[in-house]
Amino acid sequence: MPDTSGMDLTSPNYTIRRATPEDAAGIAAIYNGYVETTIISFETAPVSVEEMGRRIQDRLASYDWLVAERQGQLIGYAYYGQFRARAAYDHVVESTVYIAKDAVGQGVGRRLYADIIESAQAKGFREILGVIALPNDASEQLHARMGFVLVGRLPRVGYKFGRYIDVSFWQWSLPEAIDNDTPTTRSEETN
């Protein structure tokens, strides 16, 4: 299970809720800061509010997207979605977490990740993958704290800002899935 020690899960100074397409502007503002100034996202151009709204709506149809909000301002978000299109991967999702620069280090990422893991479990997913552009010590530490295990590294698969970038793959497994290879049946419920 995720390590939530040191987190006050009962009374944070922010709330976690399911995203809506109306959150697109706040999410795009957080995300585009990473797109424009870091290698953390491999997108190379800012994402429009309209496109972000479409992405949110698409994820919510079958998966989940959560936001952290403090005093009416979005301070982070997390979502998961399809890992690959083939049916053999139907039990696997890929997750993502982004935190506003002024909210980093306040436990928001761990809280969002804990809720995303719980959501994925409730929907019947048994494996969650995190893909991290390197170097990114903070993200690797977050994944390790949440119970993810480093399962691989792909050297020089990304290219941004004039350099090649390695990527690490982290995997979280439903605890009972580790000792049981019986396929799980995903819930058809989408909410």
Buried (B, 14 or more C-beta within 10 A) or exposed (E): EBEBEEBEEEEBEBEBEBBEBEBBEBBBBBBBBBBEEEBBBBEEEBBEBEEBBBBBBEBBEBBBBBBBBBEEEBBBBBBBBBBEEEEEBBBBBBBBBBBBEEBEEBBBBBBBBBBBBEBBBEBBBBBBBBBBBBEBEBBBEBBEBBBBEBEEEEEEEBEBEEEEBBBBBBBBBBEEBEEEEEEBEEEEEEE
